[in-house]
Amino acid sequence: MPTSPPPPRSGSRAVERAVDVLACFDDGSPELTVSSLSARTGLPVSSAHRIAQALVRGGLLERIEDRDGYRIGARLVSLAVPSLVRLGADRYAPQLQSLASDIGIAASLAVVRDGCALTLFAARPPERFCTIQIPRPRQPAERSVTGRTIAAFDRRTRDSADLTRLRTHGFLADVDHVDPTVFAVAVPVFDEFRRPWGAIGVQARRRRLSDPVVRGMVPAMHRTARLIETRATSTRLEISSR
């Protein structure tokens, strides 16, 4: 008995799969192989390869020939940069760069949107930099130290333990939920009504962020937060923490 041909693939489904492939880089992975894309999306290797190649043709991914891998393409970066400028993230780059240089570790600015902590900008130090210092671009707020720092002040999602730590010590710190060898520290950035709209974060291997080092760099983080607050205006960011 002849079988009927499979229904044609819908355009929306193809787009969803392409989005899934691009989302594989959400954790900050600089490059991924086809096998990794397949494992992360649940797609067959052949499908992951076909979609990745289409994204390469569109400039959203780039092929790394010698390692058979893929990375974010220049066109996707060019699409993102104007949005960051419009959101005002670029205006805080000098303050974050100065902080990173002072403490010798990358410093980032994050906000919360739709339950996720979004890293808007990360400044690298001039020396002793490693990629582990750059936080993931997007992660659940409750699993992010920067996200928890912002949410601690929100009456709807407030964690009293986190709020007590922030009010007592002036910062929040914890190990990474994925890699427990990574330690993160964050301080809030307030608006003119003392509501936190963002957080400055620093992360590195726990052995590097010893307690004395953390105590020494937190004042510099607070000074940077105050500089950013002074520079901020009521229209500084369209991304809200609420």
C-alpha positions as CSV (number, residue, x, y, z in Angstrom):
1,M,0.0,0.0,0.0
2,P,1.6,3.3,-1.1
3,T,2.4,5.8,1.7
4,S,1.4,9.4,1.4
5,P,4.3,11.9,1.2
6,P,5.1,13.8,4.4
7,P,3.4,17.2,4.7
8,P,5.6,20.1,3.6
9,R,7.6,21.8,6.3
10,S,6.0,25.0,7.4
11,G,8.0,28.2,7.1
12,S,7.3,29.0,10.7
13,R,8.7,25.7,11.8
14,A,11.9,26.3,9.8
15,V,12.3,29.7,11.4
16,E,11.8,28.2,14.9
17,R,14.5,25.6,14.3
18,A,16.9,28.4,13.1
19,V,16.1,30.4,16.3
20,D,16.8,27.2,18.3
21,V,20.2,26.9,16.6
22,L,21.1,30.5,17.3
23,A,19.9,30.1,20.9
24,C,22.6,27.5,21.4
25,F,25.1,30.4,21.8
26,D,23.1,31.9,24.7
27,D,25.5,30.6,27.3
28,G,28.3,32.5,25.8
29,S,30.0,29.6,23.9
30,P,32.4,31.2,21.4
31,E,32.0,28.3,19.0
32,L,30.1,25.1,18.6
33,T,30.4,22.1,16.3
34,V,27.5,20.6,14.4
35,S,27.4,17.7,16.8
36,S,27.0,20.2,19.7
37,L,24.3,22.1,17.9
38,S,22.5,18.8,17.3
39,A,22.7,17.8,20.9
40,R,21.6,21.2,22.2
41,T,18.6,21.5,19.9
42,G,17.6,17.8,19.7
43,L,17.7,18.1,15.9
44,P,19.4,15.4,13.7
45,V,22.9,16.2,12.8
46,S,21.9,16.6,9.1
47,S,19.2,19.1,10.0
48,A,21.5,21.1,12.3
49,H,24.1,21.2,9.6
50,R,21.6,22.3,7.0
51,I,20.2,25.1,9.2
52,A,23.7,26.2,10.2
53,Q,24.8,26.5,6.6
54,A,21.7,28.6,5.8
55,L,22.6,30.9,8.7
56,V,26.1,31.1,7.4
57,R,24.8,32.2,4.0
58,G,22.7,34.9,5.8
59,G,25.8,36.1,7.8
60,L,24.2,35.2,11.1
61,L,26.8,32.5,11.7
62,E,30.4,32.0,10.6
63,R,32.0,28.8,9.7
64,I,35.4,27.9,11.4
65,E,36.9,25.7,8.7
66,D,39.9,24.3,10.5
67,R,37.9,23.2,13.6
68,D,34.6,22.3,11.8
69,G,32.7,24.7,14.1
70,Y,30.4,27.7,14.0
71,R,30.4,31.1,15.8
72,I,28.1,34.1,15.8
73,G,28.4,36.0,12.5
74,A,29.2,39.6,11.9
75,R,25.8,40.4,10.6
76,L,24.1,39.3,13.8
77,V,26.6,41.5,15.7
78,S,25.8,44.4,13.5
79,L,22.1,43.9,14.1
80,A,22.6,43.9,17.9
81,V,24.9,46.9,18.3
82,P,22.4,49.6,17.2
83,S,19.9,48.1,19.8
84,L,22.5,48.4,22.6
85,V,23.3,52.0,21.6
86,R,19.6,52.8,21.5
87,L,19.2,51.2,25.0
88,G,22.0,53.3,26.3
89,A,24.3,50.5,27.3
90,D,27.2,52.0,25.5
91,R,27.2,55.2,27.6
92,Y,28.3,53.2,30.6
93,A,31.3,51.5,28.9
94,P,33.9,54.0,30.2
95,Q,32.9,53.4,33.8
96,L,32.9,49.6,33.4
97,Q,36.2,49.7,31.5
98,S,37.8,51.8,34.3
99,L,36.5,49.4,36.9
100,A,37.8,46.3,35.0
101,S,41.2,47.9,34.8
102,D,41.2,48.8,38.5
103,I,40.3,45.4,39.8
104,G,41.9,43.4,37.0
105,I,38.8,41.4,36.3
106,A,36.0,41.8,33.7
107,A,33.1,43.9,34.9
108,S,29.5,43.7,33.5
109,L,26.2,45.6,33.6
110,A,23.0,43.5,33.7
111,V,19.3,44.1,33.8
112,V,16.3,41.8,34.3
113,R,13.6,41.4,31.7
114,D,10.9,38.7,31.5
115,G,12.5,36.8,34.3
116,C,15.9,36.7,32.7
117,A,19.1,38.5,33.6
118,L,20.5,40.1,30.4
119,T,24.2,41.1,30.2
120,L,24.1,44.4,28.3
121,F,27.9,45.1,28.4
122,A,31.0,43.5,29.7
123,A,34.3,45.3,29.9
124,R,37.5,43.2,29.8
125,P,40.6,44.1,31.9
126,P,43.9,44.9,30.1
127,E,45.7,41.9,31.6
128,R,45.0,38.5,33.1
129,F,41.7,38.1,31.3
130,C,40.1,34.7,30.7
131,T,36.7,34.0,29.1
132,I,35.3,32.6,32.3
133,Q,35.0,36.2,33.5
134,I,32.3,37.0,30.9
135,P,28.9,36.1,32.2
136,R,26.4,34.4,30.0
137,P,24.4,36.8,27.8
138,R,21.1,35.5,29.1
139,Q,20.2,33.3,32.1
140,P,17.2,32.9,34.5
141,A,17.3,35.7,37.0
142,E,16.9,33.4,40.0
143,R,20.1,31.6,38.9
144,S,22.1,34.7,38.3
145,V,23.8,36.8,41.1
146,T,23.1,40.0,39.2
147,G,19.5,38.9,38.6
148,R,19.0,38.1,42.3
149,T,20.6,41.4,43.3
150,I,17.9,43.3,41.3
151,A,15.0,41.0,42.2
152,A,15.9,41.2,46.0
153,F,14.3,44.6,46.1
154,D,11.2,43.7,44.2
155,R,8.2,43.1,46.5
156,R,6.7,40.5,44.1
157,T,9.8,38.3,43.9
158,R,11.9,39.5,46.9
159,D,14.2,37.0,48.6
160,S,14.5,38.2,52.2
161,A,17.8,36.4,52.7
162,D,19.3,38.1,49.6
163,L,17.9,41.5,50.7
164,T,19.4,41.0,54.2
165,R,22.8,40.2,52.7
166,L,22.7,43.2,50.4
167,R,21.7,45.6,53.2
168,T,24.2,44.1,55.6
169,H,27.2,43.7,53.3
170,G,26.4,45.9,50.3
171,F,26.8,43.1,47.8
172,L,25.6,39.6,46.9
173,A,27.9,36.7,46.1
174,D,27.4,33.1,45.2
175,V,28.8,30.3,43.1
176,D,27.7,29.8,39.5
177,H,24.7,27.4,39.2
178,V,26.3,25.6,36.2
179,D,30.0,25.7,37.2
180,P,30.6,25.8,41.0
181,T,34.2,26.7,40.5
182,V,33.1,30.1,39.3
183,F,32.2,32.8,41.9
184,A,30.2,35.9,41.1
185,V,29.7,39.2,43.0
186,A,27.2,41.9,42.3
187,V,26.1,45.3,43.6
188,P,22.8,47.1,42.6
189,V,22.5,50.2,40.4
190,F,19.6,52.4,41.6
191,D,17.5,55.0,39.9
192,E,16.6,58.4,41.5
193,F,13.8,56.7,43.6
194,R,16.3,54.1,45.0
195,R,14.8,51.3,42.9
196,P,17.4,49.0,41.3
197,W,17.2,49.0,37.5
198,G,20.5,47.1,37.0
199,A,23.5,45.4,38.7
200,I,27.2,45.5,38.2
201,G,28.7,42.0,38.3
202,V,32.1,40.5,38.5
203,Q,32.9,36.8,38.2
204,A,36.0,34.6,38.1
205,R,37.4,31.3,39.5
206,R,36.7,31.1,43.3
207,R,40.4,30.7,44.0
208,R,41.0,34.1,42.5
209,L,38.0,35.8,44.2
210,S,39.1,35.1,47.8
211,D,37.3,36.9,50.6
212,P,40.0,39.6,51.0
213,V,39.9,40.3,47.2
214,V,36.1,40.6,47.3
215,R,36.2,43.0,50.2
216,G,38.8,45.0,48.4
217,M,37.0,45.3,45.1
218,V,33.4,45.9,46.4
219,P,34.0,49.6,47.2
220,A,35.2,50.2,43.7
221,M,32.1,48.4,42.3
222,H,29.9,50.7,44.5
223,R,31.8,53.8,43.2
224,T,31.2,52.7,39.6
225,A,27.5,52.1,40.4
226,R,27.2,55.6,41.8
227,L,28.9,57.0,38.6
228,I,26.5,55.1,36.4
229,E,23.5,56.3,38.5
230,T,24.7,59.9,38.2
231,R,25.1,59.5,34.4
232,A,21.7,57.8,34.0
233,T,18.6,59.7,33.0
234,S,14.9,58.7,33.2
235,T,15.2,57.4,29.6
236,R,18.5,55.7,30.0
237,L,17.2,52.2,29.3
238,E,14.1,50.8,27.6
239,I,14.8,47.5,29.2
240,S,13.1,47.6,32.6
241,S,13.9,45.5,35.7
242,R,10.2,45.3,36.4
